[in-house]
């Protein structure tokens, strides 16, 4: 598998607090690299990352980056 520079990227922003969420959800948020409210990280849109994003769609906002 070759790594190309044209892989899609996504900007993930934490919009709601994970405080009242179960521990697994908090770990997914931390695994995405999100630390504080309104913190945005830019990630490669791999199946693993997108699966994590799908688990926390109620807490985050996702935008595709060209």
Backbone as CSV, one residue per row, in Angstrom:
resi,resn,N_x,N_y,N_z,CA_x,CA_y,CA_z,C_x,C_y,C_z
1,UNK,0.854,-1.178,0.000,0.000,0.000,0.000,0.892,1.230,0.000
2,UNK,0.707,2.084,-0.961,1.508,3.297,-1.041,0.749,4.471,-0.433
3,UNK,1.507,5.347,0.174,0.908,6.540,0.768,0.992,7.662,-0.253
4,UNK,-0.147,8.132,-0.704,-0.141,9.233,-1.659,-0.439,10.533,-0.922
5,UNK,-0.010,11.615,-1.509,-0.230,12.911,-0.880,-1.619,13.452,-1.184
6,UNK,-2.410,12.724,-1.971,-3.741,13.202,-2.327,-4.834,12.564,-1.482
7,UNK,-4.479,11.948,-0.354,-5.504,11.359,0.490,-6.378,12.464,1.078
8,UNK,-7.636,12.143,1.263,-8.569,13.125,1.795,-8.233,13.415,3.258
9,UNK,-8.508,14.635,3.641,-8.322,15.033,5.023,-9.620,15.633,5.532
10,UNK,-9.821,15.529,6.834,-11.015,16.088,7.450,-10.610,16.934,8.652
11,UNK,-11.365,17.990,8.872,-11.192,18.824,10.061,-12.294,18.431,11.037
12,UNK,-11.898,17.987,12.216,-12.849,17.544,13.229,-12.800,18.535,14.383
13,UNK,-13.957,19.083,14.742,-14.051,20.086,15.805,-14.975,19.573,16.902
14,UNK,-14.523,19.655,18.145,-15.332,19.233,19.289,-16.336,20.336,19.596
15,UNK,-17.629,20.071,19.425,-18.683,21.067,19.620,-19.454,20.890,20.922
16,UNK,-19.497,19.679,21.462,-20.203,19.432,22.715,-19.274,18.693,23.659
17,UNK,-19.474,18.889,24.932,-18.610,18.307,25.939,-18.873,16.804,26.109
18,UNK,-17.798,16.005,26.223,-17.967,14.574,26.456,-18.075,14.220,27.939
19,UNK,-18.224,15.204,28.817,-18.205,14.943,30.258,-19.274,13.940,30.677
20,UNK,-20.499,14.082,30.207,-21.597,13.204,30.641,-21.679,11.926,29.818
21,UNK,-20.696,11.674,28.970,-20.707,10.507,28.093,-20.005,9.320,28.768
22,UNK,-20.280,8.096,28.303,-19.587,6.922,28.836,-18.082,6.999,28.565
23,UNK,-17.326,6.230,29.324,-15.876,6.231,29.214,-15.355,5.914,27.829
24,UNK,-16.022,5.004,27.115,-15.577,4.650,25.765,-15.640,5.854,24.834
25,UNK,-16.685,6.654,24.958,-16.840,7.832,24.109,-15.745,8.845,24.431
26,UNK,-15.425,9.020,25.714,-14.359,9.938,26.106,-13.021,9.494,25.516
27,UNK,-12.785,8.181,25.489,-11.537,7.660,24.928,-11.474,7.866,23.419
28,UNK,-12.616,7.760,22.741,-12.647,8.003,21.300,-12.328,9.471,21.015
29,UNK,-12.913,10.381,21.794,-12.647,11.810,21.622,-11.159,12.092,21.841
30,UNK,-10.584,11.505,22.878,-9.158,11.698,23.146,-8.314,11.066,22.042
31,UNK,-8.756,9.930,21.533,-8.040,9.253,20.458,-8.016,10.054,19.167
32,UNK,-9.014,10.878,18.974,-9.040,11.762,17.814,-8.133,12.975,18.017
33,UNK,-7.624,13.151,19.235,-6.728,14.268,19.508,-7.443,15.526,19.948
34,UNK,-8.716,15.396,20.300,-9.501,16.555,20.727,-9.363,16.724,22.236
35,UNK,-9.006,17.932,22.662,-8.739,18.169,24.072,-9.778,19.066,24.729
36,UNK,-10.074,20.196,24.112,-10.982,21.178,24.706,-12.129,21.481,23.758
37,UNK,-13.126,22.139,24.277,-14.256,22.560,23.462,-13.772,23.467,22.332
38,UNK,-14.329,23.281,21.149,-14.031,24.065,19.952,-12.599,23.867,19.442
39,UNK,-11.931,22.824,19.941,-10.597,22.470,19.452,-10.773,21.729,18.125
40,UNK,-9.967,22.078,17.126,-10.053,21.460,15.810,-8.750,20.743,15.493
41,UNK,-8.855,19.529,14.978,-7.694,18.784,14.509,-7.938,18.399,13.060
42,UNK,-6.857,18.321,12.289,-6.943,17.909,10.893,-6.356,16.506,10.802
43,UNK,-7.162,15.572,10.309,-6.779,14.166,10.272,-6.929,13.607,8.863
44,UNK,-6.173,12.556,8.579,-6.342,11.825,7.324,-7.666,11.070,7.404
45,UNK,-8.394,11.020,6.311,-9.718,10.377,6.293,-9.570,8.879,6.024
46,UNK,-8.917,8.184,6.963,-8.765,6.735,6.843,-10.027,6.052,7.364
47,UNK,-10.247,4.796,7.027,-11.426,4.095,7.561,-11.437,4.060,9.092
48,UNK,-10.258,3.970,9.706,-10.183,3.929,11.169,-10.632,5.252,11.773
49,UNK,-10.151,6.347,11.221,-10.521,7.674,11.729,-11.997,7.936,11.491
50,UNK,-12.488,7.608,10.312,-13.897,7.862,10.017,-14.807,7.005,10.899
51,UNK,-14.383,5.812,11.256,-15.149,4.981,12.187,-15.226,5.624,13.564
52,UNK,-14.106,6.210,14.004,-14.102,6.903,15.290,-15.014,8.125,15.238
53,UNK,-14.961,8.859,14.133,-15.823,10.036,13.974,-17.289,9.620,14.004
54,UNK,-17.624,8.499,13.368,-19.012,8.034,13.352,-19.522,7.702,14.746
55,UNK,-18.639,7.295,15.641,-19.048,6.977,17.018,-19.383,8.225,17.832
56,UNK,-18.837,9.381,17.434,-19.031,10.597,18.226,-19.646,11.727,17.405
57,UNK,-20.461,11.384,16.415,-21.054,12.414,15.551,-21.928,13.398,16.330
58,UNK,-22.461,12.963,17.475,-23.300,13.849,18.275,-22.482,14.882,19.057
59,UNK,-21.151,14.735,19.050,-20.286,15.653,19.789,-19.394,16.511,18.903
60,UNK,-19.206,16.093,17.651,-18.234,16.765,16.793,-18.864,17.305,15.520
61,UNK,-18.124,18.205,14.880,-18.480,18.719,13.557,-17.346,18.339,12.626
62,UNK,-17.678,17.835,11.440,-16.674,17.355,10.490,-16.798,18.113,9.192
63,UNK,-15.639,18.568,8.668,-15.598,19.238,7.372,-14.487,18.607,6.549
64,UNK,-14.782,18.326,5.277,-13.758,17.804,4.379,-12.849,18.933,3.927
65,UNK,-11.572,18.635,3.818,-10.584,19.601,3.354,-10.061,19.113,2.027
66,UNK,-9.998,19.994,1.038,-9.548,19.626,-0.296,-8.066,19.288,-0.313
